[in-house]
Structure formats: structure tokens, C-alpha cells
């Protein structure tokens, strides 16, 4: 899979960041790559204020650290996207190992190949900087370790299971918690049930789990202590408390609207509030729920992998398949009370879903006629679909958005500025109908030492303190809403 995607760089390129979340993850990656857990608040922070980032008490991404650590590893190796490439490859490899604990080896290999084709080459998991594969890897480690732990109470499966839980806690905490509830119930039933193991035999595995969880909790607490000042206050909580009025769960109440320094940020968070209020109505809730289901289906299954799910009536009857089924049901229930849900929120349960896909294929193959032929055709069609999309990209056929993906205009201007000698300062302005998902103001972890610094246009008077602070830099302005954004010298004496 890695070789295929690397070979495709000549065809579809390396993705550029586009969404607000991606830039936030990249800030975390840049911070970690320079050996820091966070960054001091900048004196001119009000000019750099942007989405999904805290400026106080420190300057850092609002997200948990796992995704940033992956991008940091990639940055150290040469480019942050290398981290995304490698973690997705690791996910597909571990998924094969996980499936071997649930289905025969050849079927496990087939399931992993299908995952690599769907998730690992042309999906947004591979071609963005969301790093959804981290949470999926955590859940896959847990599901691979659990059956092995039951068969052999050795410390190694316990260590792997604990590591998976730590990854979940530091990538998608809420979804990871929901995923972990069925695992915890299954473990409790195993330890207290009719066929429970002797405590003396189970103790090494349980001790390994507790040791890894304790070490993970200590490291996580220390991280948040350095970033937010408290080991039990997440960066996400700080960011939402400072900027958002709309809560994360539908049972919570709207908070008073904060005072914003920039109209673009006020517009974004007012959009969130409108979405939250719409979700409180029956019509809005049903529409939102239907959209969630459609989005999940398109990403994880699509028409091709819907076919194995036709075997669900047989899968449900199998005792061994109850845990992955319950995990998927628990995740859906957990999403039902969230204000926002994207396909990668389901990522902790990716392994559970591929257990069901693979088992469904086994059931279809075991039957004669059309069912067996369909099972045999699925991997062939999956390969053919990738080939068609690659050929279309080479031919520039309009069957999907062009490659590479991301905010290419900003990336082009950044390359232009990076080729110039000395430091550069770019002041970004927007029009009245700016798309809040097309943000330009994002900076490196160490702003003062960055060659290019991006700032918001706050008007001639307020811009002066920024210009004085960066008096040794060449100053530019750019209209982020222009159809073809271009650099223009910032006027030395702008009109009032």
C-alpha cells in the first residue's frame, strides 16, 4: 500500500492542508517535532487568533496529542504527510493481525487488503492531515489483543490492549470511551463468568493492562498540565470555553456568546450555534441523523462493501460476532447525542466493522451460486475501482475532484514567499461572504523564527502594532476570497 501511494505521488501529488482541523494538527506536529509540548503565548497573539487553537494559557492545538505526534514523526522524516502515510500503513498491517484472531488467516489477509484499498490509497484518511488512522489503530490493537488474551493469559496481549486504550484516549477520547465500554463489559463477564480463568493465571495480563494505563494516564496528565495548567483540563475544553457557545452534546445548553476580536471567528461560531439549534428540532435531528448515516455509508462501505452485510442475519446468530456488533451499535448510540459527527469519528470501531465485512464474505462464499460469485468479485472490483480512479486522475477526467487536494492557492503563495530572502509577513483580508472553512491564517509553532508569518487584517490603525513588532520583515497583503489570490505589497501609509 505504501509503495502504491508513493508511486502515485507523480500522478496525484502530496496533499495540502485545507480544513481548520488539519492546520491545528499540523501546529501540534510542528511543536512536538521541535521537542516542545506547547508554545508560549505570542505578544501579538490577537493578530494570529484562529480556529481550533488556544492562545492562552499557551499557544497550542486544541486536539489530543496522538495525531500531532504522528505528524511530528513525519516532519522529522522530511514531511508531515509521511507520518500520515506510515500510520495508515501500520493500521492496515495491524488490521490483518487483528483479523487473524477472529477469522482464518487467508480471510484475514483478504480483509486487510480490502481495508488497504478503501482506506489506504485514495481516501481522505490517507490524503489529508486529520490522522484518523491513529484512533483506528488504537481500536484495532484492542480488538486484536482481546481474543488472544482470553486464549493465553500472557502479559503481551495485555500490554497491547492497554496501548490501544491509551491511543484511543489521546486521539478520540469520547469515541474511544464509548468503544471501550463493551470491551470492559466483556472483560468483566470473562473474569466473573462460568468459564472464568484462575486469578493467578489472569493476573499477569491484568497487571500489564493496568501498568500501561497508569503510565498513559500519567503522561497524558503531564501533557495537559504543561498546556492548560491542569492535568485534568483538556485543551479542547479550554478552546471551547473561550470561543464556542454551542456545546458538544445535544442535552447541554447554549452558553453566552463570547466577545470575538474578528468577524470571521464570530461568523464561524454563530454557524455552530445555528447548527446546534437546528439539531434540537425533530426535523433537524432526523435530517442530521440521515446525513450522518449517508456519510458513514459512503466512506466505510459504499455499494461494494454493502454486499457482505447482506449476511448479517447469519452473523448475528454467531456468539463470537456479538462483541463487534455491540461495539458498532454502541458507537452509533454515542453519536446520536453529539452535535457534530464526521466519518472519522467512527474510526475507533474500524476494526469491528472489518470483522463484520470479512465474516460476511465468508458466509457468502460458503453458499453456492450468486452469493459465492459476489464474494469472489468484491476484491476484483475493489482493485478495478482504484485503477479507474488513478487513470481518471492521469487523464484529468472529471469523475471526482482534481488532485492534489487542499488549499492549493495558499500553498502556492507560501512556496513563493519561502523562496524569497528574509522574513515575510502576510496580512490576510476577507470579503463579506467569506467561507469560514477556507482559512488562511495559520502559523508555525515558533512564530518569530518562522520565515513566513500570517496575520489577520484588523484595520490600518490596529495593524500598526504588528508592523512595528515585525519591522524587519517585508509586509504583504492578500485577499483570501479572491478567485485567484495573489500577493500585493502592503501600503506603507494605508488610507484611513
Phi, psi and omega per residue, in radians:
X1 nan -0.776 3.106
X2 -1.049 -0.786 -3.125
X3 -1.083 -0.703 -3.132
X4 -1.126 -0.843 -3.092
X5 -1.178 -0.669 3.100
X6 -1.116 -0.708 3.108
X7 -1.103 -0.512 -3.119
X8 -1.394 -0.083 3.113
X9 -1.013 -0.659 3.129
X10 -1.139 -0.388 -3.085
X11 -1.709 -0.863 -3.024
X12 -1.997 -0.028 3.018
X13 1.289 -3.049 3.065
X14 -1.751 2.295 -3.085
X15 -1.141 2.649 3.017
X16 -1.878 2.601 3.095
X17 -1.137 2.591 3.134
X18 -2.325 -0.888 -3.012
X19 -1.430 2.695 -3.140
X20 -0.945 -0.721 -3.110
X21 -1.063 -0.681 -3.102
X22 -1.079 -0.782 3.131
X23 -1.130 -0.606 3.105
X24 -1.144 -0.774 3.085
X25 -1.080 -0.674 3.139
X26 -1.161 -0.577 3.050
X27 -1.090 -0.768 3.090
X28 -1.076 -0.753 3.125
X29 -1.076 -0.739 3.125
X30 -1.137 -0.666 3.110
X31 -1.100 -0.883 -3.113
X32 -1.148 -0.643 -3.127
X33 -1.098 -0.418 3.110
X34 -1.690 0.245 3.019
X35 1.358 0.373 3.129
X36 -2.068 2.684 3.045
X37 -1.557 -0.447 3.102
X38 -2.799 -3.058 -3.081
X39 -2.294 2.600 3.098
X40 -1.198 2.638 3.070
X41 -1.100 2.331 -3.109
X42 -1.404 2.513 3.121
X43 -1.019 -0.526 -3.126
X44 -1.784 0.483 -2.987
X45 -0.969 -0.546 -3.080
X46 -1.091 -0.464 3.126
X47 -1.397 -0.318 -3.078
X48 -1.860 -0.012 -3.043
X49 -0.944 2.320 -3.097
X50 -2.687 -3.056 -2.945
X51 -1.435 2.562 3.016
X52 1.048 0.487 3.121
X53 -2.384 2.464 3.032
X54 -1.715 2.528 3.050
X55 -1.844 -0.360 3.117
X56 -2.369 2.516 -0.022
X57 -1.317 -0.206 3.029
X58 -2.363 3.033 -3.138
X59 -1.793 1.920 -3.030
X60 -2.883 2.797 3.017
X61 -1.050 2.585 3.128
X62 -1.451 -0.123 -3.011
X63 -1.550 2.791 3.056
X64 -1.022 2.848 -2.919
X65 -1.408 -0.272 -2.978
X66 -1.051 -0.815 -3.120
X67 -1.089 -0.710 3.117
X68 -1.110 -0.623 3.113
X69 -1.131 -0.648 3.094
X70 -1.116 -0.818 3.140
X71 -1.175 -0.568 3.078
X72 -1.114 -0.740 3.095
X73 -1.053 -0.739 3.092
X74 -1.114 -0.711 3.134
X75 -1.102 -0.694 3.102
X76 -1.124 -0.601 3.129
X77 -1.391 -0.152 3.089
X78 2.393 -0.483 3.141
X79 -2.853 2.391 -3.120
X80 -0.955 -0.576 -3.102
X81 -1.132 -0.401 3.077
X82 -1.053 -0.655 3.079
X83 -1.082 -0.753 3.090
X84 -1.097 -0.710 3.117
X85 -1.064 -0.832 -3.058
X86 -1.260 -0.646 -3.111
X87 -1.234 -0.571 3.090
X88 -1.236 -0.657 3.052
X89 -1.114 -0.725 3.105
X90 -1.090 -0.694 3.106
X91 -1.027 -0.846 -3.099
X92 -1.137 -0.617 3.101
X93 -1.189 -0.803 -3.139
X94 -1.174 -0.538 3.103
X95 -1.094 -0.638 3.062
X96 -1.112 -0.781 3.096
X97 -1.062 -0.733 3.123
X98 -1.084 -0.815 -3.094
X99 -1.106 -0.490 3.121
X100 -1.105 -0.358 3.086
X101 -1.489 -0.136 -3.074
X102 -2.076 -0.522 -3.090
X103 -2.386 2.896 3.102
X104 -1.024 2.718 -3.012
X105 -0.953 -0.788 -3.096
X106 -1.146 -0.618 3.084
X107 -1.221 -0.601 3.079
X108 -1.096 -0.736 3.117
X109 -1.108 -0.725 3.127
X110 -1.103 -0.762 3.124
X111 -1.067 -0.708 3.128
X112 -1.181 -0.651 3.101
X113 -1.118 -0.752 3.102
X114 -1.079 -0.689 3.106
X115 -1.130 -0.735 3.136
X116 -1.100 -0.697 -3.139
X117 -1.190 -0.658 -3.066
X118 -1.485 -0.687 -3.026
X119 -1.801 -0.416 -2.859
X120 -1.821 0.052 -3.101
X121 -2.181 -1.038 -3.038
X122 -2.037 0.093 -3.137
X123 -1.385 2.920 3.131
X124 -1.254 -0.293 3.039
X125 -1.108 -0.642 3.137
X126 -1.497 -0.542 -2.921
X127 -1.937 0.506 2.974
X128 -2.461 -2.959 -3.138
X129 -2.076 0.498 3.088
X130 -1.318 -0.463 -3.137
X131 1.010 0.725 3.119
X132 -1.118 -0.404 -3.116
X133 -1.112 -0.367 -3.139
X134 -1.133 -0.891 3.134
X135 -1.139 -0.677 3.094
X136 -1.081 -0.680 3.101
X137 -1.104 -0.716 3.117
X138 -1.047 -0.852 3.124
X139 -1.112 -0.637 3.132
X140 -1.171 -0.670 3.072
X141 -1.077 -0.733 3.136
X142 -1.101 -0.827 -3.096
X143 -1.231 -0.435 3.057
X144 -1.379 -0.571 -3.107
X145 -1.379 -0.577 -3.003
X146 -1.060 -0.900 3.111
X147 -1.095 -0.608 3.122
X148 -1.198 -0.599 3.102
X149 -1.136 -0.682 3.141
X150 -1.193 -0.624 -3.120
X151 -1.383 -0.589 -3.049
X152 -2.493 1.836 -3.078
X153 -1.341 1.083 3.120
X154 -1.708 2.642 -3.130
X155 -1.080 -0.500 -3.037
X156 -1.061 -0.875 3.074
X157 -1.015 -0.600 3.086
X158 -1.128 -0.718 3.104
X159 -1.110 -0.744 -3.133
X160 -1.147 -0.754 3.130
X161 -1.085 -0.771 3.106
X162 -1.082 -0.716 3.113
X163 -1.082 -0.721 3.106
X164 -1.067 -0.731 3.122
X165 -1.146 -0.662 3.107
X166 -1.135 -0.722 3.091
X167 -1.068 -0.729 3.116
X168 -1.100 -0.759 -3.121
X169 -1.124 -0.467 -3.089
X170 -1.851 0.228 3.075
X171 -2.227 -1.006 3.081
X172 -2.309 1.467 -3.001
X173 -1.036 -0.838 -3.092
X174 -1.168 -0.904 -3.131
X175 -1.113 -0.630 3.073
X176 -1.118 -0.650 3.091
X177 -1.131 -0.786 3.116
X178 -1.071 -0.765 3.102
X179 -1.031 -0.656 -3.022
X180 -1.331 -0.359 -3.100
X181 -1.060 -0.891 3.088
X182 -1.061 -0.600 3.101
X183 -1.119 -0.778 3.137
X184 -1.101 -0.725 3.123
X185 -1.142 -0.724 3.111
X186 -1.091 -0.713 3.137
X187 -1.164 -0.715 3.110
X188 -1.104 -0.740 3.115
X189 -1.113 -0.642 3.121
X190 -1.167 -0.708 -3.083
X191 -1.323 -0.401 -3.066
X192 -2.047 -0.033 -3.047
X193 -1.387 -3.026 -3.078
X194 -1.094 -0.646 -3.111
X195 -1.838 0.612 -3.091
X196 -1.130 2.597 3.124
X197 -1.375 2.797 3.025
X198 -1.152 2.419 -3.078
X199 -1.035 -0.590 -3.132
X200 -1.111 -0.617 3.131
X201 -1.366 -0.612 -3.087
X202 -1.390 -0.336 -3.025
X203 -1.023 -0.764 -3.138
X204 -1.022 -0.728 3.126
X205 -1.174 -0.781 -3.136
X206 -1.117 -0.693 3.114
X207 -1.113 -0.693 3.122
X208 -1.090 -0.751 3.112
X209 -1.062 -0.831 -3.091
X210 -1.134 -0.664 3.132
X211 -1.115 -0.805 -3.137
X212 -1.127 -0.731 3.138
X213 -1.140 -0.697 3.124
X214 -1.135 -0.762 3.117
X215 -1.128 -0.721 3.119
X216 -1.122 -0.721 3.126
X217 -1.128 -0.696 3.132
X218 -1.137 -0.780 -3.139
X219 -1.143 -0.726 3.128
X220 -1.133 -0.772 3.115
X221 -1.074 -0.703 3.118
X222 -1.133 -0.703 3.124
X223 -1.043 -0.877 -3.112
X224 -1.187 -0.526 3.069
X225 -1.071 -0.734 -3.135
X226 -1.246 -0.553 -3.046
X227 -1.537 -0.819 -3.040
X228 -1.865 -0.218 -3.097
X229 1.616 -0.056 3.127
X230 -2.467 2.349 -3.141
X231 -1.224 -0.224 -3.104
X232 -1.970 0.137 3.096
X233 -1.948 2.018 -3.112
X234 -1.377 2.686 3.099
X235 -1.062 -0.608 3.105
X236 -1.023 -0.760 3.129
X237 -1.093 -0.705 3.136
X238 -1.108 -0.815 -3.114
X239 -1.088 -0.837 -3.118
X240 -1.138 -0.633 3.111
X241 -1.160 -0.550 -3.106
X242 -1.450 -0.527 -2.955
X243 -2.119 -0.557 -2.921
X244 -1.695 2.502 2.973
X245 -1.740 -0.577 -3.118
X246 -1.396 2.306 3.135
X247 -1.440 2.990 -3.068
X248 -1.383 -0.555 -3.087
X249 -1.969 2.588 -3.012
X250 -1.248 -0.331 3.131
X251 -1.434 -0.196 -3.128
X252 -1.444 2.853 -3.096
X253 -1.757 2.671 3.057
X254 -1.096 2.466 3.047
X255 -1.655 2.806 3.060
X256 -1.049 2.515 -3.115
X257 -1.212 2.234 3.101
X258 -1.202 2.916 3.017
X259 -1.474 2.207 -3.109
X260 -1.831 2.582 3.112
X261 -1.569 -0.289 -3.040
X262 -2.379 2.395 -3.110
X263 -1.077 -0.654 -3.099
X264 -1.086 -0.603 3.113
X265 -1.315 -0.667 3.074
X266 -1.071 -0.741 3.129
X267 -1.082 -0.720 -3.113
X268 -1.101 -0.860 -3.066
X269 -1.317 -0.412 2.993
X270 -1.250 -0.589 3.025
X271 -1.084 -0.745 3.081
X272 -1.013 -0.772 -3.135
X273 -1.078 -0.746 3.116
X274 -1.088 -0.702 3.104
X275 -1.135 -0.709 3.109
X276 -1.098 -0.792 -3.125
X277 -1.148 -0.664 3.096
X278 -1.122 -0.605 -3.133
X279 -1.214 -0.312 3.139
X280 -1.409 -0.283 3.079
X281 -1.499 2.670 -3.131
X282 -1.065 -0.791 -3.135
X283 -1.100 -0.803 -3.140
X284 -1.121 -0.689 -3.135
X285 -1.138 -0.745 -3.141
X286 -1.155 -0.758 3.126
X287 -1.103 -0.738 3.132
X288 -1.136 -0.748 3.118
X289 -1.085 -0.709 3.116
X290 -1.133 -0.685 3.130
X291 -1.150 -0.670 3.089
X292 -1.035 -0.822 -3.107
X293 -1.095 -0.753 3.136
X294 -1.091 -0.783 3.139
X295 -1.088 -0.789 3.115
X296 -1.064 -0.799 -3.108
X297 -1.070 -0.790 -3.130
X298 -1.054 -0.725 -3.058
X299 -1.380 -0.898 -2.999
X300 -1.459 -0.567 -2.983
X301 -2.065 -1.144 -3.018
X302 1.153 3.140 -3.111
X303 -1.030 -0.661 -3.009
X304 -1.151 -0.872 -3.095
X305 -1.533 0.091 2.948
X306 -1.302 -0.511 -3.097
X307 -1.002 -0.839 3.124
X308 -1.061 -0.450 -3.129
X309 -1.282 -0.189 3.039
X310 -1.127 -0.312 3.122
X311 -1.526 0.138 -3.122
X312 -0.949 -0.659 3.110
X313 -0.984 -0.581 3.100
X314 -1.440 -0.634 -3.127
X315 -1.111 -0.725 -3.092
X316 -1.039 -0.549 -3.102
X317 -1.313 -0.210 -3.086
X318 -1.547 2.167 -3.093
X319 -1.048 -0.663 -3.082
X320 -1.148 -0.447 -3.079
X321 -1.548 -0.007 -3.071
X322 -1.154 -0.690 -3.089
X323 -1.099 -0.904 3.094
X324 -1.055 -0.605 3.095
X325 -1.135 -0.760 -3.134
X326 -1.167 -0.654 3.105
X327 -1.069 -0.820 3.122
X328 -1.084 -0.700 3.115
X329 -1.154 -0.705 3.126
X330 -1.113 -0.697 3.118
X331 -1.103 -0.756 3.129
X332 -1.095 -0.739 3.099
X333 -1.093 -0.673 3.120
X334 -1.148 -0.612 3.130
X335 -1.278 -0.412 -3.074
X336 -1.123 -0.321 -3.108
X337 -1.913 0.119 3.108
X338 -1.562 2.577 3.061
X339 -1.278 -0.737 -3.125
X340 -2.155 2.515 3.078
X341 -2.607 2.204 3.050
X342 -2.016 2.830 -3.090
X343 -0.930 -0.661 -3.086
X344 -1.275 -0.146 3.030
X345 -1.124 -0.466 -3.138
X346 -1.432 -0.047 -2.984
X347 -0.959 -0.599 3.104
X348 -0.993 -0.493 -3.099
X349 -1.670 0.242 3.126
X350 -0.991 -0.765 3.131
X351 -1.057 -0.745 3.132
X352 -1.086 -0.696 -3.134
X353 -1.152 -0.691 -3.138
X354 -1.303 -0.401 2.958
X355 -1.088 -0.772 -3.135
X356 -1.197 -0.716 3.084
X357 -1.025 -0.843 -3.071
X358 -1.172 -0.736 3.115
X359 -1.134 -0.629 3.079
X360 -1.103 -0.712 3.075
X361 -1.077 -0.686 3.115
X362 -1.072 -0.736 3.127
X363 -1.131 -0.733 3.131
X364 -1.147 -0.716 -3.128
X365 -1.147 -0.536 -3.118
X366 -1.239 -0.258 3.120
X367 -1.743 2.745 -3.073
X368 -1.609 2.971 3.026
X369 1.367 -2.415 -3.024
X370 -1.076 -0.661 -3.104
X371 -1.060 -0.808 3.128
X372 -1.155 -0.710 3.135
X373 -1.106 -0.654 3.104
X374 -1.125 -0.733 3.125
X375 -1.090 -0.696 3.129
X376 -1.234 -0.527 -3.061
X377 -1.374 -0.439 -3.011
X378 -1.044 -0.908 3.129
X379 -1.101 -0.588 3.106
X380 -1.142 -0.782 3.136
X381 -1.165 -0.615 3.116
X382 -1.098 -0.752 3.078
X383 -1.134 -0.707 -3.121
X384 -1.126 -0.659 -3.138
X385 -1.133 -0.702 3.084
X386 -1.114 -0.766 -3.134
X387 -1.078 -0.741 3.138
X388 -1.092 -0.757 -3.125
X389 -1.148 -0.660 3.117
X390 -1.174 -0.785 3.114
X391 -1.068 -0.695 3.128
X392 -1.123 -0.659 3.106
X393 -1.141 -0.720 3.116
X394 -1.119 -0.716 -3.091
X395 -1.485 -0.029 -3.091
X396 0.998 0.618 3.084
X397 -1.331 2.393 -3.016
X398 -1.440 0.876 3.104
X399 -1.553 -0.215 3.095
X400 -2.771 2.932 3.129
X401 -0.994 2.583 -3.081
X402 -1.185 2.711 3.039
X403 -1.776 2.726 -0.171
X404 -1.240 2.920 -3.102
X405 -1.720 2.833 3.053
X406 2.053 -3.068 3.097
X407 -1.434 1.502 -3.041
X408 -1.253 -0.526 3.128
X409 -1.144 -0.796 3.104
X410 -1.111 -0.725 3.131
X411 -1.076 -0.680 3.137
X412 -1.154 -0.725 3.123
X413 -1.192 -0.638 3.100
X414 -1.103 -0.722 3.089
X415 -1.113 -0.702 3.118
X416 -1.073 -0.785 -3.133
X417 -1.192 -0.643 -3.099
X418 -1.182 -0.391 3.130
X419 -1.459 -0.129 -3.124
X420 -1.535 2.622 3.085
X421 -1.304 2.571 3.061
X422 1.409 3.105 -3.121
X423 -1.440 2.599 -3.093
X424 -2.224 2.469 3.062
X425 -2.154 2.221 -3.126
X426 -2.031 2.134 3.079
X427 -1.757 2.103 -3.007
X428 -1.796 2.304 3.051
X429 -2.119 2.740 -3.141
X430 -2.255 2.825 3.058
X431 -1.512 -3.100 -3.086
X432 -1.215 -0.429 -3.076
X433 -2.008 0.820 -3.108
X434 -1.192 2.456 3.038
X435 -1.441 1.964 -3.023
X436 -1.203 -0.226 3.072
X437 -1.554 0.099 3.117
X438 -2.120 1.235 -3.048
X439 -1.588 2.528 -3.131
X440 -1.957 -0.364 -3.001
X441 -1.560 1.641 3.072
X442 -2.449 2.473 -3.061
X443 -2.280 2.886 3.080
X444 -1.261 2.996 -3.137
X445 -1.139 -0.805 3.101
X446 -1.719 1.612 -2.999
X447 -1.121 -0.799 -3.037
X448 -1.110 -0.537 -3.115
X449 -1.644 -0.039 3.113
X450 -1.251 2.474 3.120
X451 -1.170 -0.631 -3.121
X452 -2.093 2.241 3.097
X453 -2.083 2.325 -3.136
X454 -1.905 2.371 -3.113
X455 -2.448 2.786 3.112
X456 -1.518 2.527 3.043
X457 -1.336 1.998 3.139
X458 -1.900 0.247 -3.117
X459 1.709 2.691 -3.054
X460 -0.941 -0.734 -3.064
X461 -1.180 -0.882 -3.077
X462 -1.297 -0.398 3.083
X463 -1.188 -0.364 -3.030
X464 -1.090 -0.646 3.136
X465 -1.157 -0.576 3.087
X466 -1.206 -0.768 3.130
X467 -1.114 -0.634 3.107
X468 -1.202 -0.689 -3.137
X469 -1.129 -0.721 -3.133
X470 -1.815 0.795 -3.034
X471 -1.145 -0.323 3.135
X472 -1.594 0.030 -3.131
X473 -1.751 2.681 2.990
X474 -1.412 2.328 -2.991
X475 -1.905 2.331 -3.135
X476 -2.200 2.865 2.973
X477 -2.289 2.643 3.135
X478 -2.552 2.475 3.063
X479 -1.670 1.861 -3.078
X480 -1.183 -0.267 -3.135
X481 -1.745 0.008 3.101
X482 -1.140 2.521 3.122
X483 -1.059 -0.586 3.066
X484 -2.301 1.428 -3.063
X485 -1.040 2.419 3.137
X486 -2.507 2.711 3.114
X487 -1.317 2.427 3.026
X488 -2.348 2.460 3.077
X489 -1.047 2.388 3.090
X490 -1.288 2.222 -3.083
X491 -1.083 2.369 -3.113
X492 -1.148 -0.585 3.137
X493 -2.291 1.361 -3.083
X494 -1.112 2.581 3.128
X495 -1.166 2.650 3.118
X496 -1.273 nan nan
